[in-house]
Amino acid sequence: MLCAPRAESNDHWDLVAPLGVSSLYLATNQTYRGQCSLIFDRRHAARPDQLTADEWAAFCGDLYNAQRAVVHVTRPDHVNVESLGNVVPHLHWHIIPRYIGDPRWGGPIWIAPQSAMPDTRLAAADRAALLEALRAALR
């Protein structure tokens, strides 16, 4: 599902922007406003040790830029950056802004079963504005 080429939009995300070796997507579930995924584009890889040193450096550079943009736009109290790959084995980062009082403040957002996780959808105009603000922050 995460190997390129992938859809710019689907039930799970909307493309924010392609970066150096990865692409940033805004998650459809916005329980944690600004939650994004940064997905490695170059080829299939499930773990960092499957990248060359140059690919890893470039992917980390993309993560730095993506996280800064998300934080700039959403102004969270904290941010979680996670690379799991347990459910979808393709190298990607979750960038999760955290807010005091959010549904899982003080702990990880992931709960089992996944169907028990809160699912918050933004109004179309709010989502479009968030996408544009993220794109502007990356420019």
SVG drawing of the C-alpha trace seen along z (x, -y; Angstrom):
<svg xmlns="http://www.w3.org/2000/svg" viewBox="-17 -29 43 35">
<polyline fill="none" stroke="black" stroke-width="0.4" points="0.0,0.0 2.8,-2.4 5.1,-1.6 5.3,-4.2 3.5,-5.1 0.7,-5.7 -2.5,-7.8 -2.3,-11.4 -5.5,-11.1 -7.4,-8.1 -9.4,-7.1 -6.3,-7.4 -4.5,-10.6 -4.0,-13.6 -0.7,-14.5 0.9,-17.6 4.0,-17.6 6.8,-15.4 10.1,-16.1 13.7,-14.9 13.3,-11.1 9.8,-10.9 6.3,-12.4 4.4,-14.0 0.7,-13.1 -1.9,-14.5 -3.8,-11.7 -7.6,-11.6 -8.0,-11.0 -7.2,-14.3 -7.8,-13.4 -4.3,-14.8 -4.6,-17.9 -1.8,-18.0 -1.0,-14.2 0.9,-13.3 2.9,-10.4 6.2,-10.8 6.6,-7.8 9.9,-6.8 9.5,-7.0 12.6,-5.7 11.9,-2.0 10.5,0.6 12.3,0.7 10.8,1.9 13.6,0.8 16.3,-1.9 19.1,0.6 17.8,1.4 18.7,-2.1 22.1,-3.3 23.7,-5.9 22.9,-8.6 19.2,-7.5 19.0,-7.5 20.5,-11.0 18.1,-12.3 15.1,-10.7 16.1,-12.1 16.5,-15.5 13.0,-15.2 11.7,-14.2 13.4,-17.3 11.7,-19.6 8.3,-17.9 8.3,-18.0 9.2,-21.6 6.4,-22.5 3.8,-20.5 5.0,-22.2 5.0,-25.6 1.4,-25.2 -0.2,-23.4 1.7,-24.8 1.4,-21.6 2.4,-21.2 4.6,-18.3 5.2,-16.1 5.7,-12.4 7.7,-11.0 7.4,-7.2 8.5,-4.6 6.7,-1.4 6.1,0.8 4.3,3.5 1.1,3.3 2.4,1.9 6.0,2.9 7.2,0.0 9.5,-2.7 7.5,-5.7 7.4,-8.1 4.3,-9.1 4.4,-12.8 1.9,-13.3 1.3,-16.7 0.2,-16.3 -1.9,-18.6 -2.4,-18.8 -5.8,-17.2 -5.8,-15.2 -7.4,-11.7 -4.1,-9.9 -2.0,-12.7 0.9,-11.2 1.0,-8.0 1.2,-6.7 -1.7,-7.2 -1.8,-3.6 -4.3,-1.3 -5.6,2.1 -7.8,2.9 -7.3,0.1 -11.0,-0.1 -11.2,-1.5 -9.0,-4.5 -10.9,-7.8 -11.4,-9.0 -11.9,-12.7 -12.6,-14.2 -12.2,-17.8 -14.7,-19.9 -13.7,-20.2 -12.8,-23.9 -10.8,-23.3 -8.9,-20.4 -8.1,-22.4 -6.8,-25.3 -4.6,-22.9 -3.2,-21.3 -2.4,-24.7 -0.8,-25.9 1.4,-22.8 2.4,-23.3 3.2,-27.0 5.4,-26.0 7.4,-23.6 8.1,-26.2"/>
</svg>
